[in-house]
């Protein structure tokens, strides 16, 4: 998934609708490293939540790049 920042909304929706479990593996390029410091911390924390939720749904999430 390389959608230039849109991955946050897509992953949030997949988790909220319990659709993330339909995937065995998701490769995702997160963009928090490119954000300003204030936003970076928030988005990095959100990424951790996504990864934790994917893991609990037995979906492997691989950080790409």
N, CA and C of each residue as an Amber inpcrd file, in Angstrom:
protein
   195
   0.8630000  -1.1590000   0.0000000   0.0000000   0.0000000   0.0000000
   0.9130000   1.2260000   0.0000000   0.9020000   1.9290000  -1.0650000
   1.7060000   3.1470000  -1.1950000   0.7790000   4.2210000  -1.7460000
   0.0570000   4.8780000  -0.8470000  -0.9430000   5.8490000  -1.2930000
  -0.7380000   7.2210000  -0.6550000   0.5390000   7.5430000  -0.4750000
   0.9790000   8.8920000  -0.1080000   0.2030000   9.5460000   1.0350000
   0.1160000   8.8450000   2.1460000  -0.5550000   9.4050000   3.3170000
  -1.9830000   8.9210000   3.4830000  -2.5740000   8.3860000   2.4320000
  -3.9400000   7.8910000   2.4920000  -4.0670000   6.5590000   3.2120000
  -2.9210000   5.9260000   3.4830000  -2.9460000   4.6200000   4.1460000
  -3.5830000   4.6870000   5.5320000  -3.4930000   5.8240000   6.1790000
  -4.0590000   5.9610000   7.5280000  -5.5790000   5.8120000   7.4970000
  -6.2270000   6.4740000   6.5600000  -7.6850000   6.3770000   6.4520000
  -8.1200000   4.9820000   6.0030000  -7.3910000   4.4060000   5.0630000
  -7.7520000   3.0760000   4.5630000  -7.6080000   2.0350000   5.6700000
  -6.4890000   2.0570000   6.3750000  -6.2850000   1.0850000   7.4510000
  -7.2890000   1.2780000   8.5820000  -7.5670000   2.5160000   8.9090000
  -8.5630000   2.8060000   9.9490000  -9.9200000   2.2060000   9.5630000
 -10.3000000   2.3600000   8.3170000 -11.5720000   1.8290000   7.8280000
 -11.5720000   0.3010000   7.8310000 -10.4820000  -0.3080000   7.3770000
 -10.3880000  -1.7700000   7.3680000 -10.5180000  -2.3390000   8.7780000
  -9.8910000  -1.6850000   9.7300000  -9.9540000  -2.1410000  11.1200000
 -11.3510000  -1.9250000  11.6920000 -11.9220000  -0.7500000  11.4740000
 -13.2460000  -0.4310000  12.0130000 -14.3190000  -1.3770000  11.4710000
 -14.1850000  -1.7840000  10.2140000 -15.1760000  -2.6750000   9.5900000
 -14.8030000  -4.1490000   9.7270000 -13.7350000  -4.4080000  10.4850000
 -13.2310000  -5.7640000  10.7080000 -12.9180000  -6.4840000   9.3900000
 -12.4330000  -5.7390000   8.4220000 -12.0590000  -6.3140000   7.1290000
 -10.5800000  -6.6420000   7.0530000  -9.8170000  -6.1490000   7.9940000
  -8.3740000  -6.3590000   7.9490000  -8.0260000  -7.8410000   8.0550000
  -8.8820000  -8.6070000   8.7010000  -8.6250000 -10.0410000   8.8580000
  -8.7360000 -10.8040000   7.5370000  -9.2350000 -10.1710000   6.5090000
  -9.3300000 -10.8120000   5.1940000  -7.9800000 -10.8660000   4.4770000
  -7.0150000 -10.1560000   5.0080000  -5.6810000 -10.1120000   4.4120000
  -4.7270000 -10.9880000   5.2090000  -3.8900000 -11.7130000   4.5140000
  -2.8390000 -12.4830000   5.1780000  -1.6690000 -11.5620000   5.5130000
  -1.2850000 -10.7330000   4.5510000  -0.1740000  -9.8030000   4.7230000
  -0.5150000  -8.4910000   4.0300000  -0.1640000  -7.4030000   4.6860000
  -0.3100000  -6.0720000   4.0910000   1.0600000  -5.4020000   4.1350000
   1.5270000  -4.9780000   2.9960000   2.7670000  -4.2010000   2.9070000
   2.3490000  -2.7420000   2.8300000   2.8670000  -1.9400000   3.7320000
   2.4260000  -0.5540000   3.7900000   3.6190000   0.3870000   3.9660000
   3.5870000   1.4590000   3.2110000   4.5770000   2.5210000   3.3810000
   3.9060000   3.6380000   4.1810000   4.3090000   3.7400000   5.4370000
   3.8070000   4.8250000   6.2670000   4.5960000   6.0920000   5.9600000
   3.9860000   7.2400000   6.2110000   4.6100000   8.5020000   5.8470000
   4.9240000   9.4120000   7.0390000   4.8660000   8.8740000   8.2390000
   5.1180000   9.7220000   9.4130000   6.5280000  10.3080000   9.4120000
   7.4820000   9.5950000   8.8490000   8.8630000  10.0960000   8.8400000
   9.0290000  11.3610000   8.0060000   8.0590000  11.6620000   7.1550000
   8.1370000  12.8490000   6.3090000   7.3610000  14.0350000   6.8750000
   6.7310000  13.8480000   8.0090000   5.8730000  14.8880000   8.5820000
   6.6350000  15.7700000   9.5610000   6.0220000  16.9070000   9.8510000
   6.5970000  17.8000000  10.8540000   6.5600000  17.1090000  12.2060000
   7.4430000  17.5140000  13.0950000   7.6220000  16.8330000  14.3810000
   6.3200000  16.6380000  15.1610000   5.4880000  17.6460000  15.1990000
   4.2360000  17.5690000  15.9520000   3.3230000  16.4690000  15.3930000
   3.1580000  16.4390000  14.0950000   2.3240000  15.4280000  13.4430000
   2.9900000  14.0560000  13.4680000   4.2990000  14.0480000  13.3580000
   5.0530000  12.8020000  13.2980000   4.7520000  11.9050000  14.4990000
   4.7360000  12.4780000  15.6920000   4.4940000  11.6930000  16.9050000
   3.0990000  11.0780000  16.9020000   2.1160000  11.8470000  16.5050000
   0.7350000  11.3670000  16.4610000   0.5850000  10.2330000  15.4470000
   1.1130000  10.4350000  14.2580000   0.9780000   9.4190000  13.2170000
   1.8010000   8.1720000  13.5320000   2.9500000   8.3300000  14.1470000
   3.7570000   7.1770000  14.5370000   3.0050000   6.3350000  15.5670000
   2.3510000   6.9880000  16.5170000   1.5440000   6.2790000  17.5130000
   0.3770000   5.5560000  16.8340000  -0.2240000   6.1980000  15.8510000
  -1.3270000   5.5920000  15.0960000  -0.8390000   4.3550000  14.3400000
   0.3500000   4.4160000  13.7810000   0.9320000   3.2730000  13.0750000
   1.0840000   2.0880000  14.0180000   1.5320000   2.3380000  15.2280000
   1.6810000   1.2690000  16.2180000   0.3360000   0.6120000  16.5160000
  -0.7070000   1.4170000  16.6150000  -2.0590000   0.8960000  16.8660000
  -2.5090000   0.0310000  15.6880000  -2.2640000   0.4880000  14.4590000
  -2.6260000  -0.2770000  13.2750000  -1.9260000  -1.6410000  13.2920000
  -0.6420000  -1.6300000  13.5750000   0.1420000  -2.8640000  13.5750000
  -0.3740000  -3.8150000  14.6530000  -0.6740000  -3.2920000  15.8140000
  -1.2080000  -4.1070000  16.9120000  -2.5670000  -4.7100000  16.5290000
  -3.4390000  -3.9010000  15.9300000  -4.7520000  -4.3920000  15.5050000
  -4.6390000  -5.4460000  14.4100000  -3.7430000  -5.2370000  13.4860000
  -3.5360000  -6.2100000  12.4150000  -3.0520000  -7.5320000  13.0090000
  -2.1110000  -7.4340000  13.9180000  -1.5630000  -8.6350000  14.5520000
  -2.6530000  -9.4050000  15.2920000  -3.5060000  -8.7080000  16.0160000
  -4.5800000  -9.3790000  16.7570000  -5.6160000  -9.9860000  15.8120000
  -5.6600000  -9.5000000  14.5660000  -6.5660000 -10.0590000  13.5500000
  -5.8700000 -11.1220000  12.7110000  -4.6490000 -11.4630000  13.1210000
  -3.8270000 -12.4640000  12.4200000  -3.4440000 -12.0300000  11.0090000
  -3.2940000 -10.7490000  10.8490000  -2.8170000 -10.1920000   9.5850000
  -1.4090000  -9.6550000   9.8230000  -0.5160000 -10.0580000   8.9780000
   0.8710000  -9.5910000   9.0920000   0.9740000  -8.2490000   8.3720000
   1.4980000  -7.2540000   9.0680000   1.6830000  -5.9340000   8.4550000
   3.1860000  -5.6710000   8.3790000   3.6500000  -5.4690000   7.1700000
   5.0650000  -5.2460000   6.9290000   5.2720000  -3.7860000   6.5470000
   6.1410000  -3.1110000   7.2860000   6.5000000  -1.7350000   6.9220000
   7.3830000  -1.7830000   5.6980000   6.9180000  -1.1330000   4.6490000
   7.6310000  -1.1280000   3.3890000   8.3410000   0.2070000   3.2650000
   9.6390000   0.1740000   3.1490000  10.5240000   1.3350000   3.0490000
  10.6500000   2.0690000   4.3380000
